[in-house]
Amino acid sequence: MNVVRKSLQFVCFLILMLVLPFPAGVLGAQNEATPPDTSIEQPCADGRLRIRDLERADDTLQAGIDQTKQAAAAWEEDARLFALQLRCPLLETGFEWEATFFSESAQAFWRSGTDEIDAADNDPTTIKTLITDNLSFQQLNRSLLRAGYSNDLVINVSTGVTIRYNTRDDPFGPSHAPVNVIFYHVAIEERGEVKDVWVSVDDGTVYRYE
C-alpha cells in the first residue's frame, strides 16, 4: 500500500508541475535570452553622414588616428599629421578615418585614403603638426545644434568633416577666423544649398562666410 500511495503522490506532483505557472525567476531567465534591440540606426546607415552621427564618432577617433599613423610611418619615418578627415565608408555602416601627413625629408604630402603623394612647396617650418588631444565630435555636434542646424541634416559626402590648423601661410576658414587655431570644417546640405561652416576646436565658436 505504501508503494501505491507513493506512486500516486509522485503522479500528482508531476501534474501540478505541468499545470501551475512558471515561477517569476524562471521567466526572468527566459527574458534574459531575448535578443538585444537592434532598432537604433547605425552611423552612415544609408551611406550619408548626418550631424547626429557626430555624437558617436569619438568612440573610434583614437583607433582611426593610430591606424593612419602606422600607415604613414611605412611611407616616411618622419611623417607628421597635417589634417584628419571623417567620412562614411563605401557600402558600410560606421565611420572611416582618412588623414594627410607631411614629410620634411620627402618634402611632400601623403593621403592615407588614396595613397596619393603631392609635392610641397611650403617652408616646412610653416606646416603645423595637427594636435589631436582636444578633438571632440560631441562638442562639434553641440556647436552645430546651438548654431541652428538640425541633427537630421546631411554633411556633404565629398568633404565629410575635415580638421586642421588655420594659419596665415595656409588659410583654412573665413578671413575673420583666428589663426593658429585648429578648426573642424563641415559642408552642410540645407534647403538645396551647401553651407560651409568652421568650428573652433578650442571653444566651439562657429565661423561662416559673411
ABEGO torsion letter per residue (X at the ends): XAAAAAAAAAAAAAAAAAABBBBAAAAAAAAAABBBBAABBBBGAAGBBBAAAAAAAAAAAAAAAAAAAAAAAAABAABBBABBBBBBBBGBBEBBBBBBBBBAAAGBBBBAAAGBBBBBABBAAABBBBBAAABBAAAAAAAAAAAGBBAABBBBAAAEBBBBBBBAABBBEBAABBBGBBBBBBBBBBGGBBBBBBBBAAAGBBBBBX
